Amino acid sequence: MRPEVIERFVREDLSADWRDVSSEVVEGNADATVFTREDGVVAGVEEAGAVFEYFGVEPCPAVEDGERVESGDSLLEPSGDATSLLRAERLALNLLGSMSGVASVTRDCVDRIEQADADTKVAATRKTTPGYRDFEKRAVRLGGGDPHRHDLTHAVMIKENHIELAGLEDAVRRARDQASFTTKVEVEAETLAVAERAADLGADIVLLDNMDPDEVQVAVDVLRSADVTVEASGGITPDNVAEYAKTGVDVVSMGSLVHSSEWLDLSMKV
């Protein structure tokens, strides 16, 4: 993690004069253990370690990012100046807990799809926390998911409002005219008719938006002969992800991986 990013986060806790009286009441060096109170997939060990190092504390990671962990497992065993250790604690645990929450729910969805004997990828969306996307997307990858496009430049996505303003045919044509040959064009379809038309127009990816599994199944069957990747999104959760995967859809993209994930419950003890 870049030093300037850490400094931006640190400034939320420390003012310009770096006065932190609560941490300054301690003296000397200390050893600590960061551990989890619940099972999950750990993510953010690298980031948490960078925070401890920024404050001059040796992070001593006990696990690697992407590993499954169980309640009581040690994740890091930082040691160093006690004041610095306490200053780094909350930021390090915030990164570790939030990223592990995203990684854990992602791995849960991947596991459910595998148990359903399906071959569908789990992907994130751009429904991320402003300023925190890099970490949430990395957590999805560590959980076994696909980060999807990172920003607006990574793919062309023609959505409902684009179609309303420009028309489907013109929107796809203009996208092809302006985008590089390396850039994929994806079209959001709320109906089977739009999905078929998008495939006919040469879309690389057709996104089936807010369709139930039965509707997705019909669309997958209809589009099977087309040279197109089929993605489903909207209302997909860990509880129904396997049902969507059984349709044979290539990708399920889930905003809930980020916006509905719960932080892994972590603690640090000296």
C-alpha positions in Angstrom: 0.0 0.0 0.0 1.4 3.4 -1.0 2.6 5.6 1.9 0.4 8.5 0.7 -2.6 6.3 1.0 -1.7 5.3 4.5 -1.1 8.9 5.4 -4.6 9.8 4.1 -6.1 7.2 6.4 -3.9 8.1 9.3 -5.0 11.8 9.1 -8.5 10.7 10.1 -7.1 9.6 13.5 -4.2 12.0 14.0 -4.3 15.8 13.7 -1.5 17.7 12.1 0.5 17.9 15.4 0.2 14.1 15.9 -1.1 14.5 19.5 -2.5 11.2 20.7 -2.6 11.5 24.5 -4.5 8.2 25.0 -1.6 6.3 23.3 1.1 8.3 25.0 0.1 7.1 28.5 2.1 3.9 27.8 5.8 3.4 27.6 8.4 0.9 26.3 7.9 -1.9 23.8 5.1 -4.5 23.6 4.1 -7.6 21.8 0.5 -8.1 20.5 -1.7 -10.6 18.7 -4.3 -9.8 16.2 -6.8 -12.7 16.1 -10.2 -13.5 14.7 -13.3 -14.3 16.7 -15.0 -16.1 13.8 -14.3 -18.3 10.8 -13.8 -16.7 7.4 -11.3 -15.9 4.7 -8.6 -13.4 5.6 -7.8 -10.4 3.4 -5.9 -7.3 4.2 -2.9 -8.9 6.0 -0.6 -7.0 3.5 -2.4 -3.7 4.1 -2.6 -4.1 7.9 1.1 -5.0 7.9 1.9 -1.8 5.9 0.1 0.2 8.5 2.1 -1.3 11.4 5.3 -0.8 9.4 4.4 2.9 8.8 4.3 3.4 12.6 7.6 1.5 13.0 6.1 -1.6 14.3 7.1 -5.1 13.1 3.9 -6.7 11.8 4.9 -10.4 11.9 2.0 -11.9 9.9 0.9 -15.4 10.9 -1.2 -16.1 7.8 -1.3 -15.1 4.2 -4.0 -13.2 2.4 -6.7 -15.5 0.9 -6.3 -18.2 3.6 -9.3 -19.7 5.4 -9.1 -19.0 9.1 -11.0 -20.2 12.2 -12.2 -18.5 15.3 -9.2 -17.9 17.6 -6.6 -18.0 14.9 -3.8 -15.5 15.0 -3.5 -13.3 12.0 -0.6 -11.0 12.9 1.7 -10.7 15.9 3.0 -7.2 15.8 5.7 -6.0 18.2 7.5 -2.7 18.8 7.0 0.6 20.5 3.8 0.4 22.6 2.6 3.9 21.7 3.0 3.2 18.0 1.4 -0.1 18.3 -1.7 1.4 19.8 -1.8 4.2 17.2 -1.7 1.7 14.4 -4.3 -0.7 15.9 -7.6 0.6 14.8 -6.6 1.5 11.2 -4.9 -1.9 10.7 -7.9 -3.8 12.1 -10.4 -1.7 10.1 -8.6 -2.6 6.9 -8.2 -6.2 7.9 -11.8 -6.7 9.1 -13.6 -5.0 6.2 -11.5 -6.7 3.6 -11.9 -10.1 5.2 -15.6 -9.6 5.3 -15.7 -9.1 1.6 -13.4 -12.0 0.9 -15.4 -14.3 3.2 -18.7 -13.6 1.5 -17.1 -14.0 -1.9 -15.6 -17.3 -1.0 -19.0 -18.4 0.4 -20.6 -17.7 -3.0 -17.8 -19.5 -4.9 -18.2 -22.5 -2.6 -22.0 -22.6 -3.1 -21.5 -22.6 -6.9 -18.9 -25.4 -6.7 -21.3 -27.4 -4.6 -24.0 -26.9 -7.2 -21.5 -28.4 -9.8 -21.7 -25.2 -11.8 -19.0 -23.4 -13.7 -20.1 -19.8 -13.1 -17.8 -17.0 -12.1 -18.6 -14.7 -9.2 -17.9 -11.0 -10.0 -18.1 -7.8 -8.1 -19.6 -4.5 -9.4 -18.8 -0.8 -9.1 -21.0 -0.5 -6.1 -18.0 0.2 -3.9 -17.1 2.6 -1.1 -15.8 5.9 -2.7 -12.0 6.0 -2.1 -11.9 2.4 -1.0 -12.5 0.5 -4.2 -8.9 -0.8 -4.6 -9.2 -2.6 -1.3 -12.7 -4.0 -1.9 -11.8 -5.2 -5.4 -8.6 -6.9 -4.0 -10.7 -8.5 -1.3 -13.0 -10.0 -3.9 -10.0 -11.5 -5.8 -8.6 -12.9 -2.5 -12.0 -14.5 -1.9 -11.8 -16.3 -5.3 -14.0 -13.8 -7.3 -13.5 -11.7 -10.3 -13.2 -7.9 -9.7 -15.1 -7.0 -12.9 -14.2 -3.7 -14.5 -12.3 -1.5 -12.1 -13.5 1.8 -13.5 -15.4 3.3 -16.4 -12.3 3.0 -18.7 -12.0 -0.8 -18.4 -15.0 -1.8 -20.5 -17.9 -0.2 -22.3 -21.2 -0.9 -20.5 -24.3 0.3 -22.2 -27.0 0.4 -19.6 -30.7 1.2 -19.5 -30.2 5.0 -19.5 -27.7 4.9 -22.4 -30.3 2.9 -24.4 -33.0 5.4 -23.4 -30.9 8.4 -24.5 -29.2 7.0 -27.6 -31.1 3.9 -28.7 -29.6 0.4 -28.6 -28.3 0.3 -32.1 -26.7 3.8 -32.1 -25.2 3.2 -28.6 -23.5 0.0 -29.7 -22.3 1.5 -33.0 -20.8 4.6 -31.3 -19.1 2.4 -28.7 -17.5 0.3 -31.4 -16.4 3.4 -33.3 -14.8 5.1 -30.3 -13.4 2.2 -28.2 -10.2 0.4 -28.8 -10.3 -3.0 -30.5 -9.1 -4.4 -27.1 -12.1 -3.0 -25.2 -15.2 -5.3 -24.7 -18.7 -3.9 -25.1 -21.3 -5.0 -22.7 -25.1 -4.3 -23.0 -27.5 -4.4 -20.1 -30.8 -6.2 -21.0 -33.9 -6.1 -18.9 -35.8 -8.2 -21.4 -35.1 -11.2 -23.6 -35.8 -9.2 -26.7 -33.1 -6.7 -25.8 -30.7 -9.5 -24.9 -31.2 -11.1 -28.3 -30.8 -7.8 -30.2 -27.7 -6.9 -28.3 -26.1 -10.3 -29.3 -27.1 -9.7 -32.9 -25.5 -6.3 -32.8 -22.2 -7.8 -31.8 -22.1 -7.2 -28.0 -19.3 -9.1 -26.4 -21.2 -9.5 -23.1 -25.0 -9.4 -22.4 -25.9 -8.5 -18.9 -29.3 -10.0 -17.9 -30.5 -7.4 -15.3 -33.0 -8.1 -12.5 -34.2 -11.3 -14.0 -35.3 -14.3 -11.9 -33.5 -17.6 -12.4 -36.3 -19.0 -14.7 -36.0 -15.9 -16.9 -32.2 -16.2 -16.9 -32.5 -19.9 -17.9 -34.6 -19.0 -20.9 -32.2 -16.3 -22.0 -29.1 -18.6 -21.5 -30.8 -21.2 -23.7 -31.7 -18.7 -26.4 -28.2 -17.1 -26.4 -26.3 -20.4 -26.3 -25.6 -20.3 -30.0 -24.3 -16.7 -30.0 -20.7 -15.9 -29.4 -21.4 -13.9 -26.3 -20.7 -14.0 -22.6 -23.8 -14.0 -20.6 -23.8 -12.3 -17.2 -26.7 -12.1 -14.6 -27.0 -9.3 -12.1 -29.5 -7.7 -9.7 -30.9 -9.3 -6.6 -28.3 -12.0 -6.4 -27.3 -13.0 -2.9 -25.4 -15.9 -1.3 -28.8 -17.5 -0.6 -29.8 -17.7 -4.3 -26.4 -17.6 -6.1 -26.4 -21.4 -6.7 -29.9 -21.2 -8.2 -28.6 -18.6 -10.8 -25.4 -20.6 -11.4 -27.4 -23.7 -12.3 -28.9 -21.9 -15.3 -25.5 -22.1 -17.0 -24.9 -18.3 -17.0 -21.2 -17.5 -17.4 -21.0 -14.8 -14.7 -23.0 -13.6 -11.7 -22.1 -10.1 -10.6 -23.1 -9.1 -7.1 -23.0 -5.7 -5.5 -23.8 -7.5 -2.2 -20.3 -8.8 -2.1 -19.3 -5.3 -0.9 -22.4 -3.4 0.2 -23.9 -6.2 2.3 -20.8 -7.9 3.6 -20.2 -8.0 7.4 -16.8 -7.3 8.8 -14.9 -10.2 10.2 -14.8 -9.9 14.0 -11.2 -9.2 14.9 -9.4 -8.1 18.0 -5.9 -7.2 19.2 -4.5 -8.1 22.6 -1.1 -7.1 24.0 
